[in-house]
Amino acid sequence: DGVGRVETLFDLPCYMVGPSGPGSGGPKKAIVLIYDIFGFAPPNTRHNCDTLAEAGFFVIMPDLFRGSGRRDPAFERPTEEAVDTDLYEKVMPFLKAKGYSVVGLVGFCFGGGVAMRAATTGLFQACAGAHIANVAPSSSCPSLTARCCVARCVSPVDNGVTDSPLCVARCCQPQACTPRVSTHHRGRSWSGGP
């Protein structure tokens, strides 16, 4: 359930929680949260938003799956283009119109992949991904093209390109980080940046 509210931006349901915005004395900082493959409905997704809002951020979680998720037999993952349209033509203009000048993006699993791609756009001041999934090898290591601070968290049980020692090594090279990438991997943390 959560303590926030669901509002619709065009055709996109979004869970919103936190101070109303800069114009009402709230923060100038917002976080876009992208959930994992199970979608909008599981309680932990809204709990994550509520926790970030308690820290003083306005948080918006768009329902990119439109009420679906992996447990739905009819579930079809949206294309990158559909996700980008929702983020860059609906969510970001909404935040800009509300006066948010600093916007971060946090993603889990499916959302982590979205966060790594978003790190290359220059639209976010920081992007973070946990248990990053569904990214091409070139985009799973955003330190080569990131235009904001990037944090990655992968675990020993993660498989695929995000668990690659080569990717972690690249992200740890200060000269490769633009402007900064932090990676938490297998119980250790590395940071790199100019």
C-alpha positions in Angstrom: 0.0 0.0 0.0 2.5 2.6 1.1 1.9 6.1 2.5 2.0 7.8 -0.9 -0.5 8.2 -3.7 -1.0 6.9 -7.2 -1.4 9.6 -9.9 -1.5 9.2 -13.6 0.8 11.2 -15.9 -0.9 10.9 -19.3 -1.4 7.1 -19.5 1.3 6.3 -16.9 0.3 5.4 -13.3 3.0 6.6 -10.9 3.4 6.1 -7.1 4.4 9.4 -5.6 5.5 10.1 -2.1 7.4 12.8 -0.2 7.3 16.6 0.2 5.2 18.3 -2.5 8.0 20.1 -4.2 10.3 23.1 -4.2 7.4 25.6 -4.6 5.8 24.4 -1.3 8.9 24.6 0.8 9.9 21.0 -0.1 13.3 19.8 -1.4 14.6 20.6 -4.8 15.7 16.9 -5.0 13.7 14.1 -6.5 14.4 10.4 -7.1 12.9 8.3 -9.8 12.6 4.7 -8.6 12.3 1.9 -11.2 11.2 -1.4 -9.7 12.3 -5.0 -10.4 10.7 -7.5 -12.8 7.8 -8.2 -10.4 6.4 -4.7 -11.1 4.4 -2.1 -9.3 2.3 -4.2 -7.0 4.6 -5.9 -4.5 4.7 -4.0 -1.1 8.4 -3.7 -1.0 8.4 -1.4 -4.1 6.4 1.2 -2.3 8.3 0.6 0.9 11.5 1.5 -0.9 9.9 4.7 -2.1 8.6 5.6 1.3 12.0 5.0 2.9 13.6 7.4 0.4 10.9 10.0 1.0 11.5 9.8 4.8 15.0 11.0 4.0 13.5 14.1 2.5 13.3 13.3 -1.2 10.2 13.5 -3.4 10.0 10.0 -5.0 8.2 9.0 -8.1 7.9 5.4 -9.3 6.3 5.0 -12.7 4.5 1.8 -13.5 6.4 1.0 -16.7 4.7 -2.4 -16.8 1.1 -0.9 -16.6 -0.1 -3.2 -13.8 1.7 -6.3 -15.0 4.9 -8.1 -13.8 6.7 -11.3 -14.1 4.0 -13.3 -12.2 1.4 -12.3 -14.7 1.2 -15.0 -17.4 0.5 -12.3 -20.1 3.5 -10.2 -19.0 5.6 -8.8 -21.8 8.7 -6.7 -20.9 8.4 -3.2 -22.5 10.9 -2.2 -25.1 13.7 0.2 -24.2 12.0 2.7 -26.5 8.7 2.4 -24.5 10.6 2.8 -21.2 12.5 5.8 -22.6 9.3 7.5 -23.8 7.8 7.1 -20.3 10.8 8.4 -18.5 11.9 11.2 -20.8 8.6 12.4 -22.2 6.4 12.0 -19.1 8.2 11.6 -15.8 11.1 14.0 -16.4 8.9 16.9 -17.8 6.6 16.4 -14.8 9.5 16.8 -12.4 10.9 19.8 -14.3 7.5 21.5 -14.2 7.4 21.0 -10.5 10.8 22.7 -10.1 13.0 19.8 -9.2 16.6 20.8 -10.2 18.4 17.7 -8.9 17.1 14.3 -10.0 18.5 10.8 -9.3 17.4 7.4 -10.6 17.5 4.2 -8.5 16.7 0.9 -10.1 16.5 -2.7 -8.9 17.1 -5.7 -11.3 15.1 -4.6 -14.4 15.2 -1.1 -13.1 19.0 -1.3 -12.5 19.4 -1.9 -16.3 17.3 1.2 -16.9 19.5 3.2 -14.4 22.7 2.2 -16.2 21.3 3.3 -19.6 19.9 6.5 -18.0 23.4 7.3 -16.6 24.5 8.1 -20.1 21.8 10.7 -20.9 23.0 13.7 -18.9 19.5 14.1 -17.4 20.3 12.7 -14.0 22.8 13.9 -11.4 23.2 10.3 -10.1 22.0 6.8 -11.1 22.2 3.7 -9.0 21.5 0.1 -9.8 21.2 -3.0 -7.6 21.3 -6.5 -9.1 21.4 -5.0 -12.6 19.7 -7.0 -15.3 19.0 -6.8 -19.0 21.7 -4.6 -20.3 24.1 -5.1 -23.1 27.7 -5.7 -22.1 28.7 -2.2 -23.3 26.0 -0.5 -21.2 26.4 -2.6 -18.1 29.7 -0.8 -17.4 28.6 2.8 -17.6 31.9 4.2 -16.5 32.9 4.5 -20.1 30.0 6.8 -21.1 28.4 7.9 -17.8 27.5 11.6 -17.6 26.6 11.5 -13.9 27.7 9.8 -10.6 26.9 6.0 -10.8 26.6 3.5 -8.1 26.3 -0.3 -8.8 25.6 -3.1 -6.4 26.0 -6.6 -7.5 26.1 -9.8 -5.4 27.7 -13.2 -5.6 24.4 -14.7 -6.7 24.0 -12.3 -9.7 24.8 -13.8 -13.0 25.6 -12.3 -16.4 27.4 -9.2 -17.5 27.0 -7.3 -14.3 29.1 -9.9 -12.4 32.0 -9.6 -14.8 35.3 -8.9 -13.2 36.3 -7.0 -16.3 33.4 -4.6 -15.9 34.2 -4.1 -12.2 37.9 -3.5 -13.1 36.9 -0.9 -15.7 34.6 0.8 -13.2 37.4 1.0 -10.7 39.9 2.8 -13.0 39.8 6.5 -12.2 40.6 7.5 -15.7 37.6 5.5 -17.0 35.1 7.1 -14.7 33.1 10.1 -16.0 32.6 11.6 -13.5 32.5 8.9 -10.8 31.4 5.3 -10.5 31.2 3.3 -7.2 30.7 -0.4 -7.3 29.8 -2.7 -4.4 30.7 -6.3 -5.4 31.0 -9.5 -3.4 31.3 -7.7 -0.1 33.9 -5.1 -1.2 33.5 -1.6 -2.4 35.5 0.3 -5.0 35.2 3.9 -6.1 36.7 5.7 -9.0 36.6 9.1 -10.4 38.6 12.1 -11.3 
